[in-house]
Amino acid sequence: MLLALDTSTRYAGVALANEDRVLASHAWHSTYNHTAELMPAVVNILEHGGLTAGELDGVAVALGPGGFSALRVGISAAKGLALVAKKPIIGVGTLDLEAYAYIDSGIPVCALLEAGREECATALFSPDGVRLREDRVCTAEELMTEVTNGISSPTIFCGEGVDAWREQISGALGDHAQIVTPVPASRAWALAVIGQKRLAAGEFDDLVTLQPEYLRMPSIGVPKKRGRVPQSRRNVRGQVR
């Protein structure tokens, strides 16, 4: 059994998977209460599966990009559970989760997450699911220029960030933009599926060194700058870094 935890955005989620099946998932809106709400949700889903933390085969966690405090809650909980169970931990980027359902569509995919200050974190995938470039935070104008100049075919736009930029995307690309309304529950499901596949393949992360991707570091006590800590990408033009 694999437990999946996602606290990377305003919507949190947990899911439980066994082999090729997601047995249960739960998502909820939690702007400020990830700390108070996550562990009760974990307890409930483990009870639903008739499990204790020690009986898990692994834990998967969303790495962001996302808010500093929210990500720390999810990743700290995932590391604690993996440590208690003495089982592997698997980290997956949140933009990968947003794009997962559309990667096999045969057309380019652009996943977006709101980053504040009229910006979004963005990832671009080719029709065969390969990342076209490193993920980056940008404005709607910058992304539309990039897509119109670099991608000639219709493109799927998905993720929580599409709601903020729906008008700009439609105005710039017209019928070439296939905008998918975000479904928060699908991200926890995707994390469970990806996590289970990586668990079966023996692709684990290091419990000590696994780090989140922050959109921005907190503004109190540290320099006001974006502090993304990217994990190695397995699918940026087929290269591992």
C-alpha positions in Angstrom: 0.0 0.0 0.0 1.2 3.5 -0.8 0.0 6.7 0.9 0.1 9.9 -1.1 0.1 13.4 0.5 -0.3 16.8 -1.3 -0.3 20.1 0.4 1.3 22.2 -2.3 -1.6 24.6 -3.0 -4.8 25.9 -1.4 -6.3 22.4 -2.1 -4.8 19.6 0.0 -5.3 15.9 -0.7 -4.5 12.4 0.4 -4.9 9.1 -1.4 -4.2 5.4 -0.9 -3.1 3.1 -3.7 -2.5 -0.7 -4.0 -0.6 -2.0 -7.0 -2.5 -0.6 -10.1 -5.5 0.7 -8.2 -6.3 3.9 -6.2 -8.4 2.6 -3.3 -9.4 5.9 -1.8 -8.7 9.7 -2.1 -9.8 12.8 -0.4 -9.2 16.5 -1.3 -10.3 19.6 0.5 -9.8 23.4 0.4 -7.4 24.5 3.1 -6.0 28.0 2.7 -4.4 28.2 6.1 -5.0 25.0 8.0 -2.8 22.3 6.4 -1.1 21.7 9.7 -4.4 21.0 11.6 -6.2 19.1 8.8 -3.6 16.9 7.2 -3.0 14.3 9.9 -6.7 13.7 10.7 -7.2 13.1 7.0 -4.2 10.7 7.0 -5.7 8.8 9.9 -9.1 8.6 8.3 -7.8 7.2 5.0 -5.6 4.7 6.7 -8.5 3.5 8.8 -10.5 3.3 5.6 -7.9 0.9 4.3 -7.6 -1.0 7.6 -4.0 0.0 7.9 -1.5 1.5 10.3 1.4 3.7 9.2 3.8 0.8 9.9 2.0 -1.4 7.3 2.6 1.0 4.4 4.9 0.0 1.6 5.8 3.6 0.8 4.8 7.3 1.0 4.5 9.7 -2.0 4.5 13.4 -1.5 3.9 16.4 -3.8 7.1 18.6 -3.9 5.6 21.8 -5.4 6.1 24.4 -6.6 4.0 25.8 -3.8 3.8 27.9 -0.7 6.6 27.7 1.9 4.5 26.7 4.9 2.1 24.4 3.1 4.9 22.4 1.4 6.8 22.0 4.7 3.7 20.5 6.3 3.2 17.9 3.7 6.8 16.9 3.2 7.5 16.9 7.0 4.5 14.6 7.5 5.5 12.3 4.6 9.1 12.0 5.9 7.8 11.3 9.4 5.5 8.5 8.1 8.2 7.0 6.0 10.6 7.0 8.9 8.1 5.3 11.2 7.2 2.7 8.6 10.9 2.3 7.6 9.7 2.4 4.0 10.6 4.4 0.9 9.6 8.0 0.2 8.8 9.2 -3.3 8.6 12.9 -4.3 6.7 14.1 -7.4 6.5 17.7 -8.8 3.1 19.3 -8.5 3.2 20.4 -12.1 3.8 16.8 -13.2 0.6 15.9 -11.2 -1.4 18.6 -12.9 -0.3 17.4 -16.4 -0.4 13.7 -15.7 -3.9 13.0 -17.1 -3.2 14.8 -20.4 0.4 13.6 -21.1 -0.8 10.8 -23.4 -3.1 13.0 -25.4 -0.7 13.4 -28.3 -0.6 17.2 -28.2 1.5 19.7 -26.1 0.5 20.3 -22.5 1.1 23.4 -20.4 0.5 23.0 -16.6 0.1 26.1 -14.5 0.0 26.9 -10.8 -0.7 30.4 -9.3 2.5 32.0 -7.9 1.1 35.4 -6.8 2.1 38.8 -8.1 0.2 38.1 -11.4 2.6 35.2 -12.1 2.2 31.4 -12.5 4.6 28.5 -12.2 4.6 26.8 -15.6 5.7 23.5 -17.2 5.6 22.7 -20.9 5.4 19.2 -22.3 5.8 18.0 -25.8 3.1 15.7 -27.5 5.2 12.7 -26.3 5.3 13.8 -22.7 8.8 15.2 -22.6 9.5 18.5 -20.9 10.3 21.2 -23.4 12.2 23.4 -21.0 12.9 23.8 -17.3 9.9 24.9 -15.2 9.7 28.6 -14.6 7.6 31.3 -13.0 6.4 33.9 -15.5 3.7 36.4 -16.4 0.8 35.5 -18.7 2.3 37.7 -21.4 5.7 35.9 -21.2 4.0 32.5 -21.4 1.8 33.5 -24.4 4.8 34.8 -26.3 6.7 31.6 -25.6 3.8 29.3 -26.7 2.8 31.3 -29.8 6.5 31.4 -30.9 7.5 27.9 -30.1 4.4 25.7 -30.4 2.4 25.6 -33.6 -0.2 23.0 -32.7 -3.2 23.2 -30.3 -2.1 23.0 -26.7 -3.8 21.8 -23.5 -3.7 24.2 -20.6 -4.3 22.6 -17.2 -3.8 23.1 -13.5 -5.1 25.5 -10.9 -3.4 28.5 -12.6 -5.7 28.3 -15.7 -8.5 30.0 -13.9 -6.4 33.1 -13.3 -5.3 33.3 -16.9 -8.3 31.9 -18.8 -9.0 35.2 -20.6 -5.4 35.8 -21.6 -4.9 32.3 -22.9 -8.1 32.4 -24.9 -7.4 35.9 -26.2 -3.9 35.0 -27.4 -4.5 31.5 -28.8 -8.2 31.3 -29.6 -9.2 27.8 -30.7 -5.6 26.5 -30.3 -6.0 26.6 -26.6 -7.8 23.7 -25.0 -8.4 24.9 -21.4 -9.2 22.2 -18.9 -11.2 23.2 -15.8 -9.1 22.1 -12.8 -10.4 19.3 -10.6 -8.5 19.3 -7.2 -9.2 15.7 -6.4 -7.4 14.5 -9.6 -4.0 15.7 -8.3 -4.0 13.4 -5.2 -5.1 10.5 -7.5 -2.3 11.2 -9.9 0.2 11.3 -7.1 -0.9 7.9 -5.9 -0.7 6.4 -9.4 2.7 7.9 -10.1 4.0 7.0 -6.7 2.8 3.4 -7.0 4.5 3.1 -10.4 7.8 4.4 -9.0 7.5 2.2 -6.0 7.1 -0.9 -8.2 10.1 0.2 -10.3 12.3 0.7 -7.2 12.7 4.5 -8.0 12.9 6.0 -4.5 14.1 9.3 -3.1 16.5 10.0 -0.3 14.6 10.6 3.0 17.2 13.1 4.2 17.9 15.1 1.0 14.4 15.2 -0.5 13.5 18.9 -0.7 10.4 20.9 -1.9 10.2 23.4 -4.7 9.2 26.7 -3.2 7.6 29.5 -5.2 9.0 32.1 -2.9 10.8 31.9 0.4 9.0 33.6 3.4 9.4 37.4 3.5 10.3 37.5 7.2 13.9 36.8 8.2 15.3 35.9 4.8 15.9 37.8 1.6 12.9 38.4 -0.5 13.6 36.2 -3.5 12.2 33.2 -5.2 13.7 30.0 -3.6 12.9 27.1 -5.8 14.9 24.0 -5.0 14.4 21.7 -8.1 14.7 18.0 -7.9 16.4 16.0 -10.7 14.1 15.8 -13.7 13.8 12.4 -15.4 12.1 13.7 -18.5 13.6 17.0 -19.6 14.4 16.1 -23.2 15.2 12.6 -22.0 18.1 13.6 -19.7 18.6 13.0 -16.0 20.3 15.7 -14.0 
